[in-house]
Amino acid sequence: MKNLSILFKISAVLWIIWGLVHILAGVMTMRGILTDDITASVAGIADAVDAASLQADYPKAAGAILGQHGFNLFWIGIVTTISAFYVWGGNKNAIFLAAITGGLADLGYFLFMDLGGYVNFVPGTLMTLVSASAIILSFWGHFRSNNKTS
């Protein structure tokens, strides 16, 4: 059982890193919207795109959509960070909550941003690999621990 706890601990650290990066990304995205700098928010998200090509007179509705996106990044980061402290101890509910919340957020990111070629490897693609690793490690630990207790 001790060998399995290292899987939960590594997963928890990965989720904390992932969560904090997403809290920061949410704050930065919302800050760009709140300061009426929609272009900065768009360029911050699509960091592999030439920033000059993203200069535009964006409508307020686009800013509202990006503001919602920033808010979602923020709360998703908070949920996964809090879950990480329970993942550390191998809590099944926290393992699945982090995987669903962070994993599905990153699935959308991977499908639309990574595969679209709009983002750089760091931090975006790297964070997708971090969340995938956290999911794999925590699931591995969870399902191995269930097999040992059955």
Secondary structure, DSSP 8 states (H G I E B T S, - for coil): -HHHHHHHHHHHHHHHHHHHHHHHHHHHHHHHHHTT-HHHHHHHHSTTS-GGGG-----HHHHHHHHHHHHHHHHHHHHHHHHHHHHTTT-HHHHHHHHHHHHHHHHHHIIIIITTT-S-IIIIIHHHHHHHHHHHHHHHHHHHHHHHH-
